[in-house]
Amino acid sequence: MLLTIDVGNTHTVLGLFDGEEIVEHWRISTDARRTADELAVLLQGLMGTHPLLGEELGDGIDGIAICATVPSVLHELREVTRRYYGDVPAILVEPGVKTGVPILTDHPKEVGADRIINAVAAVDLYGGPAIVVDFGTATTFDAVSARGEYIGGVIAPGIEISVEALGVRGAQLRKIEVARPRSVIGKNTVEAMQSGIIYGFAGQVDGVARRMARELADDPEDVTVIATGGLAPMVLGESSVIDEHEPWLTLIGLRLVYDRNISRR
């Protein structure tokens, strides 16, 4: 079994692969204060009762692949792999790890590991040119050329950040549940805010993706737009440009990068 771990700013997503099939997944909050030992206990709690794994931490795991946007968590996970999975091959995505995707930006080391991993999976699953829209703490748009190169992207405030900002900065507003309202024209304050979030972000996705597609290809229709991230389902039904929805895109990319690096050893 391959254990994949995608550490985001808000949530950490874990996936268990049996070959190319993801057979289990978990989502937990990201806490930069957790130590390696606390993370090991958390992993034991999640995986200890899984029927495909043994009762001891590490039983049944024969590979680990990790990417993280939070350096302190990556540091602790590195210690987890050393102390608790010492005999298991582990790939931590950082500069020097072979991904198979050239990064054609001004400062390649500034590009988040998760965004590169998403590009890896997008090329493998759908080919290029492609745009990956990841609905996380930030909403990111990543462009992949027809030759499978990562050429840049767009970063915008995410859905949850926007909801929190409205609640904090609006004197008569409050934090709301992100849900689809009854209609675009809200009949009360909560529905008006929900409408602004859902339809506002759908319009943002459509507008940004169309502009990117015109730069990516002579025929924008040749560009595949792929949605991923925990909040993607909120926008899927309202966006007119999203072609594919792959909730496990980052985990699939981690599996691919693990395979490419372990085979070279």
FIKOL-401790 format. One line per field, with one value per atom (N, C-alpha, C): atom name; y, x, z. Coordinates in steps of 0.001 Angstrom, whole numbers. Layout:
drenlum = CA, ...
py = Y, ...
px = X, ...
pz = Z, ...
# end
This chain:
drenlum = N, CA, C, N, CA, C, N, CA, C, N, CA, C, N, CA, C, N, CA, C, N, CA, C, N, CA, C, N, CA, C, N, CA, C, N, CA, C, N, CA, C, N, CA, C, N, CA, C, N, CA, C, N, CA, C, N, CA, C, N, CA, C, N, CA, C, N, CA, C, N, CA, C, N, CA, C, N, CA, C, N, CA, C, N, CA, C, N, CA, C, N, CA, C, N, CA, C, N, CA, C, N, CA, C, N, CA, C, N, CA, C, N, CA, C, N, CA, C, N, CA, C, N, CA, C, N, CA, C, N, CA, C, N, CA, C, N, CA, C, N, CA, C, N, CA, C, N, CA, C, N, CA, C, N, CA, C, N, CA, C, N, CA, C, N, CA, C, N, CA, C, N, CA, C, N, CA, C, N, CA, C, N, CA, C, N, CA, C, N, CA, C, N, CA, C, N, CA, C, N, CA, C, N, CA, C, N, CA, C, N, CA, C, N, CA, C, N, CA, C, N, CA, C, N, CA, C, N, CA, C, N, CA, C, N, CA, C, N, CA, C, N, CA, C, N, CA, C, N, CA, C, N, CA, C, N, CA, C, N, CA, C, N, CA, C, N, CA, C, N, CA, C, N, CA, C, N, CA, C, N, CA, C, N, CA, C, N, CA, C, N, CA, C, N, CA, C, N, CA, C, N, CA, C, N, CA, C, N, CA, C, N, CA, C, N, CA, C, N, CA, C, N, CA, C, N, CA, C, N, CA, C, N, CA, C, N, CA, C, N, CA, C, N, CA, C, N, CA, C, N, CA, C, N, CA, C, N, CA, C, N, CA, C, N, CA, C, N, CA, C, N, CA, C, N, CA, C, N, CA, C, N, CA, C, N, CA, C, N, CA, C, N, CA, C, N, CA, C, N, CA, C, N, CA, C, N, CA, C, N, CA, C, N, CA, C, N, CA, C, N, CA, C, N, CA, C, N, CA, C, N, CA, C, N, CA, C, N, CA, C, N, CA, C, N, CA, C, N, CA, C, N, CA, C, N, CA, C, N, CA, C, N, CA, C, N, CA, C, N, CA, C, N, CA, C, N, CA, C, N, CA, C, N, CA, C, N, CA, C, N, CA, C, N, CA, C, N, CA, C, N, CA, C, N, CA, C, N, CA, C, N, CA, C, N, CA, C, N, CA, C, N, CA, C, N, CA, C, N, CA, C, N, CA, C, N, CA, C, N, CA, C, N, CA, C, N, CA, C, N, CA, C, N, CA, C, N, CA, C, N, CA, C, N, CA, C, N, CA, C, N, CA, C, N, CA, C, N, CA, C, N, CA, C, N, CA, C, N, CA, C, N, CA, C, N, CA, C, N, CA, C, N, CA, C, N, CA, C, N, CA, C, N, CA, C, N, CA, C, N, CA, C, N, CA, C, N, CA, C, N, CA, C, N, CA, C, N, CA, C, N, CA, C, N, CA, C, N, CA, C, N, CA, C, N, CA, C, N, CA, C, N, CA, C, N, CA, C, N, CA, C, N, CA, C, N, CA, C, N, CA, C, N, CA, C, N, CA, C, N, CA, C, N, CA, C, N, CA, C, N, CA, C, N, CA, C, N, CA, C, N, CA, C, N, CA, C, N, CA, C, N, CA, C, N, CA, C, N, CA, C, N, CA, C, N, CA, C, N, CA, C, N, CA, C, N, CA, C, N, CA, C, N, CA, C, N, CA, C, N, CA, C, N, CA, C, N, CA, C, N, CA, C, N, CA, C, N, CA, C, N, CA, C, N, CA, C, N, CA, C, N, CA, C, N, CA, C, N, CA, C, N, CA, C, N, CA, C, N, CA, C, N, CA, C, N, CA, C, N, CA, C, N, CA, C, N, CA, C, N, CA, C, N, CA, C, N, CA, C, N, CA, C, N, CA, C, N, CA, C, N, CA, C, N, CA, C, N, CA, C, N, CA, C, N, CA, C, N, CA, C, N, CA, C, N, CA, C, N, CA, C, N, CA, C, N, CA, C, N, CA, C, N, CA, C, N, CA, C, N, CA, C, N, CA, C, N, CA, C, N, CA, C, N, CA, C, N, CA, C, N, CA, C, N, CA, C
py = -1199, 0, 1255, 2247, 3533, 4544, 5180, 6244, 7584, 8369, 9700, 10742, 11843, 12881, 14244, 14971, 16315, 17309, 18073, 19022, 20399, 20875, 22218, 23166, 24437, 25424, 25191, 24680, 24485, 23017, 22173, 20757, 19901, 18725, 17711, 16519, 16093, 14978, 13799, 12638, 11418, 10408, 9688, 8671, 7402, 6272, 4966, 4311, 4000, 3400, 1923, 1127, -266, -332, -268, -110, 1274, 1365, 2662, 3074, 2245, 2524, 3105, 4205, 4765, 4037, 3367, 2500, 3126, 4178, 4855, 6268, 7162, 8540, 9152, 10150, 10858, 12350, 13199, 14646, 15133, 15783, 16297, 17758, 18471, 19858, 19900, 20898, 21109, 21961, 21457, 22168, 22214, 23400, 23538, 23269, 23166, 22943, 21470, 20582, 19152, 18676, 17871, 17292, 15993, 15469, 14201, 13089, 13059, 12011, 12139, 13366, 13567, 13143, 13450, 13032, 11518, 10859, 9397, 8785, 9370, 8889, 9087, 10222, 10505, 9500, 9211, 8224, 6850, 6492, 5208, 5130, 6236, 6246, 6111, 6735, 6670, 5309, 4778, 3574, 2287, 2392, 1206, 171, 615, -330, -646, -151, -402, -1870, -2533, -3970, -4360, -3429, -3755, -3572, -3052, -2762, -3544, -3674, -4340, -3422, -3959, -3188, -2226, -2523, -1666, -586, 577, 1676, 1246, 1351, 971, -373, -1217, -2526, -2355, -2959, -2892, -1711, -750, 418, 115, 142, -132, 1069, 2229, 3449, 4649, 5814, 7050, 8183, 9022, 10211, 11401, 12499, 13652, 14939, 15848, 17224, 18137, 19289, 20180, 21626, 22470, 23916, 24584, 23794, 24319, 23721, 24504, 23955, 23259, 23793, 23177, 21792, 21606, 20290, 19320, 19809, 18959, 18478, 19368, 19001, 17880, 17985, 16959, 15651, 15736, 14517, 13809, 14577, 13972, 13130, 13672, 12950, 11713, 11826, 10663, 9530, 9863, 8815, 8205, 9002, 8484, 7583, 8021, 7298, 6124, 6295, 5294, 4463, 4940, 4209, 4090, 3790, 3827, 2917, 1793, 833, 1022, 2041, 2250, 3362, 3134, 4203, 5394, 6590, 7789, 8871, 9538, 10666, 11901, 12916, 14206, 15185, 15735, 16570, 17911, 18175, 19405, 19571, 20692, 20863, 19686, 19200, 18055, 16769, 16715, 15532, 15579, 14471, 14401, 14266, 15219, 15156, 14847, 15109, 14921, 16114, 17172, 18380, 19558, 20064, 21252, 22459, 23267, 24441, 25685, 26312, 27449, 28761, 29040, 30298, 31060, 32319, 33127, 32566, 32051, 31514, 30161, 29079, 27759, 27308, 27675, 27218, 27870, 28933, 29590, 28902, 28039, 27376, 26303, 26316, 25345, 23921, 23026, 21617, 21020, 21400, 20845, 21251, 22452, 22921, 22150, 21848, 21029, 19613, 19069, 17718, 17660, 18693, 18745, 18741, 19469, 19493, 18118, 17403, 16042, 15167, 15197, 14360, 14796, 16112, 16609, 16126, 16203, 15750, 14255, 13479, 12027, 11628, 12294, 11907, 12492, 13754, 14458, 15035, 15063, 15677, 17193, 17841, 19299, 19773, 21037, 22057, 21870, 22308, 22135, 23251, 23476, 24415, 23655, 23681, 23065, 24170, 24048, 24993, 24255, 24694, 24022, 24926, 24440, 25214, 24855, 25558, 25335, 26612, 26792, 28040, 29224, 29075, 29986, 29230, 29965, 29357, 29577, 28495, 28610, 28074, 28720, 28314, 28026, 26817, 26448, 26009, 26573, 26359, 25348, 24368, 23335, 23406, 23471, 23620, 22305, 22393, 21198, 20204, 20692, 19815, 19313, 19601, 19117, 19939, 21224, 22109, 22953, 23180, 24095, 25498, 26372, 27678, 28847, 28585, 29672, 29530, 30552, 30447, 31716, 31572, 32671, 32232, 33164, 32889, 33931, 33455, 34345, 33892, 34781, 34368, 33215, 32270, 31119, 31427, 30462, 30644, 30886, 30035, 30184, 31484, 31888, 33167, 34315, 34272, 35344, 35395, 34217, 34178, 34761, 34377, 34884, 36397, 36884, 38322, 39112, 38612, 39290, 39363, 38240, 38204, 39120, 39269, 40089, 41573, 41910, 43319, 43953, 43137, 43690, 43893, 45116, 45428, 44680, 44457, 43783, 42403, 41888, 40575, 39596, 38325, 37292, 36131, 35243, 34068, 33155, 32645, 31839, 30474, 29563, 28276, 28489, 27887, 27979, 26963, 27443, 26573, 27317, 26564, 27177, 27780, 29051, 29683, 29263, 29680, 29324, 29975, 31168, 31892, 32824, 33355, 34288, 35558, 36040, 37226, 36788, 37093, 36664, 37384, 36638, 37210, 37616, 37321, 37718, 37855, 38337, 38622, 37368, 36269, 35032, 34557, 34517, 34054, 35010, 36305, 37266, 37017, 36714, 36411, 35094, 34096, 32807, 32962, 33756, 33991, 34669, 35680, 36367, 35434, 34515, 33578, 32558, 31850, 30756, 31279, 32245, 32721, 33672, 34364, 35205, 34380, 33285, 32445, 31697, 31281, 30635, 31593, 32849, 33838, 34090, 34111, 34285, 33143, 31920, 30760, 30840, 31117, 31184, 32284, 33470, 34584, 34349, 33899, 33684, 32532, 31425, 30261, 30577, 31342, 31695, 32549, 33504, 34347, 33519, 32602, 31744, 30845, 30312, 29406, 30112, 31402, 32142, 32320, 32345, 32450, 31086, 30034, 28690, 28049, 28328, 27602, 28518, 28217, 28956, 28779, 27564, 27284, 27004, 27940, 27740, 26487, 25995, 24784, 23552, 23654, 22531, 22389, 23383, 23390, 22677, 21707, 20990, 21697, 22039, 22696, 21661, 21460, 20412, 21055, 20669, 21189, 20159, 20636, 19772, 20610, 19980, 20699, 20458, 20616, 20262, 21046, 22291, 23131, 23175, 22398, 22395, 22062, 21095, 20769, 21937, 22957, 24101, 24920, 24851, 25709, 24918, 23611, 22792, 23036, 23051, 23172, 24551, 25537, 26912, 27408, 26692, 27100, 26470, 27252, 26754, 26277, 26410, 26069, 24796, 24301, 23121, 21872, 21165, 19954, 18689, 18669, 17466, 17829, 16911, 17067, 15848, 16068, 14972, 15345, 14877, 15283, 14801, 13735, 13176, 13491, 14599, 14933, 14996, 15653, 15800, 14458, 13628, 12303, 11439, 11532, 10787, 11275, 12590, 13135, 12651, 12543, 12024, 10573, 9788, 8395, 8342, 9191, 9204, 9621, 10654, 11124, 10069, 9402, 8315, 7235, 6815, 5761, 6199, 7452, 7934, 8035, 8358, 8497, 7176, 6335, 5052, 4161, 4232, 3406, 3806, 5032, 5505, 5095, 4602, 4279, 2927
px = 840, 0, 879, 447, 1130, 303, 915, 267, 665, -314, -55, -623, 127, -274, -103, -1194, -1197, -1535, -533, -711, -1009, -2230, -2596, -2585, -2850, -2832, -3941, -5075, -6224, -6474, -6416, -6695, -5545, -5432, -4501, -5320, -5050, -5777, -4819, -5255, -4458, -5184, -4440, -5022, -4202, -4892, -4242, -4475, -3380, -3469, -3102, -3904, -3572, -3326, -2051, -1732, -2140, -2960, -3410, -4758, -5334, -6666, -6574, -7277, -7355, -8466, -8074, -9016, -9518, -8862, -9317, -8758, -9467, -8991, -9508, -8771, -9136, -8831, -9565, -9320, -9280, -8182, -8025, -7594, -7711, -7261, -5735, -5168, -3718, -3397, -2508, -2108, -588, -24, 1431, 2102, 1301, 1879, 2067, 1489, 1604, 3046, 3486, 4828, 4779, 5952, 6040, 5340, 5507, 4871, 3352, 2851, 1405, 867, 1605, 1189, 1178, 2158, 2210, 1005, 609, -570, -1823, -1903, -3048, -3127, -1989, -1963, -2383, -1921, -2298, -3808, -4392, -5826, -6612, -6140, -6833, -6691, -5487, -5199, -5222, -5227, -5080, -6173, -7371, -8482, -8846, -8045, -8388, -8143, -9084, -8962, -7791, -7260, -6151, -4792, -4790, -3542, -3466, -2246, -2056, -2369, -2281, -2619, -1513, -271, 841, 1061, 1513, 1777, 2819, 2488, 3411, 3108, 2337, 2002, 1181, 1660, 939, 1294, 2065, 2490, 3863, 3956, 5245, 5798, 5151, 5653, 4890, 5557, 4936, 5331, 4357, 4625, 3940, 4685, 4189, 4487, 3515, 3787, 3117, 3716, 3196, 3446, 2448, 2607, 2967, 3037, 3368, 4715, 5795, 7138, 7283, 6671, 6825, 6194, 5081, 4440, 5281, 5841, 6719, 7902, 8453, 9587, 9189, 8025, 7582, 7244, 6663, 6359, 7635, 8667, 9962, 10457, 10248, 10645, 9763, 8478, 7586, 8092, 8451, 8930, 10231, 11059, 12340, 12148, 11316, 11190, 10228, 9131, 8068, 7953, 8550, 8501, 9912, 10867, 12275, 12629, 11929, 12242, 11373, 10525, 9597, 10122, 10253, 10685, 9726, 10279, 9446, 9947, 9009, 9306, 8620, 9403, 8874, 9138, 8081, 8213, 8815, 10001, 10742, 11737, 12448, 13406, 14368, 14543, 15412, 14665, 13391, 12575, 12094, 12257, 11869, 10356, 9745, 8301, 7949, 8859, 8561, 7884, 7651, 6998, 7971, 8457, 9320, 8557, 9225, 8590, 9149, 8347, 8800, 8285, 8706, 8338, 9612, 9456, 10630, 11394, 10667, 11299, 10668, 11134, 10507, 10369, 11324, 11266, 10130, 9538, 8432, 7093, 7038, 5776, 5479, 4278, 3901, 3985, 4438, 4588, 3260, 2168, 866, 461, 851, 484, 1260, 2514, 3287, 2729, 2390, 1830, 502, -318, -1568, -1292, -255, 104, 549, 1295, 1729, 516, -458, -1640, -2473, -2583, -3382, -2816, -1496, -855, -1086, -939, -1091, -2530, -3497, -4894, -5540, -5184, -5914, -5038, -3711, -2830, -2909, -2164, -2165, -2671, -3021, -2996, -4137, -3884, -4886, -4760, -5854, -5888, -6447, -5710, -6184, -6678, -7935, -8514, -8655, -7895, -7877, -8558, -9689, -10470, -10021, -9024, -8511, -8556, -7583, -7488, -7427, -6632, -6665, -7296, -7886, -8304, -7179, -6556, -5417, -5783, -5225, -5392, -3989, -3745, -2421, -2485, -1583, -1592, -534, -947, -58, -106, 1066, 1130, 815, 708, 466, 1610, 2807, 3975, 4132, 3154, 3214, 4095, 4288, 5115, 4223, 4695, 4005, 4487, 3569, 4011, 3557, 2816, 2417, 979, 487, -878, -1398, -2492, -3207, -3537, -3425, -3787, -4808, -5950, -7007, -7431, -8040, -8548, -9539, -9463, -10352, -11742, -12630, -14021, -14113, -13456, -13568, -12930, -11817, -11190, -12158, -12847, -13783, -14955, -15465, -16571, -16134, -14953, -14449, -14227, -13695, -13451, -14748, -15795, -17089, -17611, -17479, -17978, -17218, -15907, -15070, -15199, -15200, -15150, -16526, -17552, -18893, -19576, -19922, -20480, -21776, -22592, -23875, -23882, -22718, -22623, -22008, -22141, -21587, -21103, -20336, -19876, -21061, -21112, -22256, -21798, -22758, -22493, -22394, -21376, -21250, -22198, -23305, -24318, -24999, -25608, -26290, -27613, -27865, -29117, -30284, -31493, -32682, -32672, -32096, -32077, -30877, -30551, -29434, -29747, -30975, -31382, -31766, -30891, -31128, -32306, -33120, -34274, -33949, -32728, -32289, -30769, -30201, -28762, -27937, -28303, -27535, -27564, -28732, -28829, -28127, -28171, -27465, -25961, -25433, -24009, -23673, -24524, -24292, -24296, -25203, -25271, -24001, -23542, -22318, -21123, -21046, -19927, -20023, -21140, -21270, -21198, -22050, -22109, -20955, -20471, -19299, -18070, -17860, -16702, -16862, -18088, -18310, -17969, -18375, -18039, -16547, -15892, -14436, -13749, -14162, -13560, -13739, -14947, -15206, -14379, -14337, -13613, -12113, -11522, -10076, -9678, -10418, -10064, -10155, -11151, -11272, -10092, -9694, -8552, -7272, -7094, -5910, -5917, -7078, -7183, -6801, -7156, -6801, -5293, -4588, -3129, -2458, -3153, -2563, -2623, -3663, -3868, -4484, -4170, -4793, -6305, -6737, -8163, -8429, -9047, -9293, -10097, -10853, -11645, -10758, -9486, -8565, -8066, -8329, -7825, -8813, -8317, -9144, -9047, -10196, -10246, -10658, -9790, -9977, -10161, -11192, -11449, -11057, -10474, -10148, -10230, -10007, -10077, -11391, -11378, -12525, -13788, -13662, -14838, -15271, -14625, -14985, -16453, -17057, -18462, -19416, -19055, -19933, -20069, -19069, -19044, -19313, -19125, -19207, -20476, -21609, -22867, -23135, -22337, -22573, -21530, -20432, -19384, -19644, -19381, -19620, -18341, -17180, -15922, -15276, -15705, -15053, -15445, -14419, -14638, -14579, -13703, -13485, -13419, -13899, -13765, -13036, -11851, -11067, -10691, -11487, -11232, -9901, -9342, -8094, -6910, -6974, -5941, -4557, -4441, -3134, -2614, -3488, -3058, -2604, -3300, -2890, -1529, -1330, -21, 1083, 814, 1809, 2158, 1142, 1422, 2321, 2063, 2865, 4305, 4479, 5832, 6576, 5885, 6521, 7041, 6194, 6588, 7799, 7815, 8897, 10205, 10169, 11394, 11897, 11017, 11438, 12021, 11463, 11979, 13391, 13817, 15153, 16205, 15748, 16696, 17354
pz = 0, 0, 0, -762, -791, -23, 960, 1725, 1132, 719, 165, 1116, 1315, 2257, 1585, 1471, 882, 1980, 2421, 3515, 2939, 3144, 2728, 3914, 3665, 4736, 5754, 5299, 6181, 6496, 5469, 5648, 5112, 5682, 5200, 4713, 3489, 2894, 2754, 3220, 3135, 2259, 1450, 599, 632, 573, 586, -773, -1469, -2795, -2748, -3424, -3705, -5209, -5609, -7017, -7473, -8522, -9023, -8460, -7613, -7078, -5673, -5464, -4119, -3366, -2282, -1569, -264, 203, 1412, 1432, 2087, 2190, 3476, 3962, 5191, 4999, 5704, 5690, 7140, 7514, 8867, 8791, 9900, 9927, 9963, 9341, 9393, 10615, 11452, 12657, 12698, 12483, 12420, 13762, 14844, 16163, 16489, 15685, 15978, 15811, 16769, 16692, 15902, 15595, 14872, 15636, 16949, 17743, 17726, 17778, 17703, 16337, 15302, 13963, 13838, 14447, 14408, 15116, 16260, 16975, 16121, 15440, 14577, 13431, 12820, 11744, 12249, 13437, 14019, 14220, 14697, 14906, 13616, 12553, 11272, 10602, 10648, 9866, 10676, 12011, 12841, 12692, 12335, 12219, 10770, 9825, 8425, 8083, 7411, 7162, 6262, 5489, 4593, 5257, 6490, 7177, 8481, 9010, 10291, 11451, 12656, 13844, 14253, 13892, 14262, 13216, 13649, 12726, 11695, 10438, 9366, 8749, 9437, 8880, 7601, 6528, 5262, 4402, 4923, 4141, 3547, 2221, 1582, 827, 964, 349, 871, 906, 1381, 436, 76, -739, -87, 103, 849, 93, 53, -347, 667, 914, 1952, 1582, 1875, 1707, 3031, 4109, 5437, 5853, 5790, 6049, 7397, 8449, 9767, 9814, 9119, 9086, 8259, 7154, 6349, 7183, 8002, 8864, 9822, 10439, 11389, 10687, 9489, 8744, 8296, 8015, 7694, 8887, 10089, 11298, 11507, 11159, 11249, 10362, 9125, 8215, 8728, 9360, 9858, 11072, 12020, 13285, 13216, 12479, 12529, 11255, 10171, 8906, 8334, 9196, 8794, 7640, 7500, 6437, 5191, 5200, 4085, 3185, 1874, 959, 1033, 1153, 1274, 327, -328, -1206, -638, -301, 115, -1024, -1584, -2775, -2384, -2890, -2643, -3783, -3870, -4965, -5070, -6289, -6530, -6805, -6418, -6688, -8136, -8842, -10251, -10381, -11077, -11298, -12746, -13668, -15080, -15718, -14934, -15459, -15365, -16506, -16468, -15923, -15095, -14493, -15173, -16014, -16810, -16213, -14981, -14331, -13981, -13583, -13252, -12064, -11079, -9866, -9540, -10157, -9996, -8545, -7679, -6295, -5510, -6053, -5372, -5612, -6602, -6945, -5903, -5350, -4333, -4835, -3971, -4364, -4809, -4151, -4522, -5930, -6350, -7688, -8760, -8475, -9417, -9479, -8332, -8281, -9036, -8909, -9674, -11178, -11590, -13008, -13481, -12648, -12991, -13273, -12363, -12530, -13726, -13943, -15064, -16394, -16543, -17787, -17987, -16909, -17023, -17350, -16729, -16902, -18154, -18471, -19522, -20613, -20419, -21391, -21328, -22215, -22262, -23616, -23715, -22663, -21662, -20418, -19371, -18350, -17651, -16523, -15327, -14230, -12987, -12066, -11638, -10670, -9354, -8356, -7054, -6022, -5486, -4528, -3116, -2619, -1276, -472, 419, 1185, 225, -831, -1980, -3144, -4058, -5322, -6314, -6748, -7657, -9036, -10046, -11441, -11980, -12439, -12923, -14383, -15173, -16615, -17022, -17814, -18337, -19856, -20476, -21935, -22639, -23958, -24764, -24648, -24286, -24122, -22686, -21850, -20482, -19571, -19877, -19059, -18143, -16932, -16030, -16376, -16813, -17314, -16442, -15381, -14496, -14047, -13370, -12881, -12267, -11555, -10920, -9499, -8540, -7153, -6709, -6205, -5724, -4328, -3544, -2233, -2374, -1454, -1506, -977, -1119, -701, 798, 1597, 3051, 3541, 2929, 3295, 3034, 1913, 1560, 2530, 2913, 3871, 5209, 5669, 6944, 6888, 5768, 5634, 5672, 5027, 5079, 6507, 7230, 8593, 9531, 9296, 10172, 9845, 8553, 8150, 7961, 7816, 7631, 8973, 9295, 10615, 10885, 9869, 10054, 9393, 9100, 8468, 9447, 9164, 10034, 9182, 9800, 9069, 8785, 7570, 7139, 6658, 6530, 5901, 4388, 3782, 2328, 1716, 1187, 599, -538, -1439, -2578, -2110, -2386, -1959, -2855, -2454, -3235, -4614, -4696, -5969, -5962, -7140, -7226, -6431, -6546, -5794, -4388, -3419, -2052, -1412, -649, 38, 1473, 1916, 3244, 3207, 4298, 4302, 4073, 4731, 4579, 3135, 2526, 1143, 190, 481, -367, -321, 875, 999, 314, 494, -164, -1680, -2190, -3633, -4128, -3379, -3782, -3809, -2840, -2793, -3923, -4013, -4988, -6418, -6757, -8138, -8454, -7423, -7638, -7980, -7244, -7531, -8848, -9180, -10474, -11612, -11469, -12491, -12556, -11397, -11376, -12110, -11814, -12469, -13978, -14408, -15848, -16505, -15885, -16489, -16546, -15426, -15399, -16311, -16252, -17069, -18560, -18965, -20390, -20841, -20024, -20373, -20458, -19520, -19548, -20785, -21112, -22259, -23557, -23669, -24885, -25013, -23869, -23910, -24088, -23693, -23729, -25110, -25872, -27129, -28187, -29450, -30551, -30521, -30169, -30014, -28542, -27818, -26387, -26065, -27047, -26820, -26633, -27028, -26864, -25427, -24599, -23228, -22309, -21550, -20575, -19225, -18653, -17347, -16310, -15315, -14319, -12954, -12242, -10902, -9859, -8762, -7637, -6366, -5227, -3954, -3242, -1915, -1098, -1381, -1853, -2080, -3541, -4385, -5808, -6057, -5342, -5621, -5474, -4686, -4509, -5781, -6657, -7845, -9125, -9080, -10296, -11100, -10426, -11145, -11711, -11296, -11744, -12735, -12885, -13823, -15184, -16226, -17587, -18271, -17603, -18280, -17752, -16591, -16014, -16795, -17282, -18074, -17237, -16237, -15439, -13963, -13126, -11679, -11141, -10569, -9995, -8567, -7576, -6185, -5635, -6209, -5686, -6599, -7317, -8291, -7641, -6485, -5835, -5354, -4806, -4338, -5518, -6630, -7825, -8296, -8277, -8655, -7741, -6446, -5510, -5832, -6173, -6566, -7791, -8763, -9987, -9697, -8875, -8545, -7737, -6837, -6073, -7022, -7942, -8890, -9732, -10158, -11015, -10263, -8994, -8226, -7671, -7200, -6651, -7734, -8939, -10041, -10442, -10082, -10431, -9404, -8281, -7201, -7448
# end
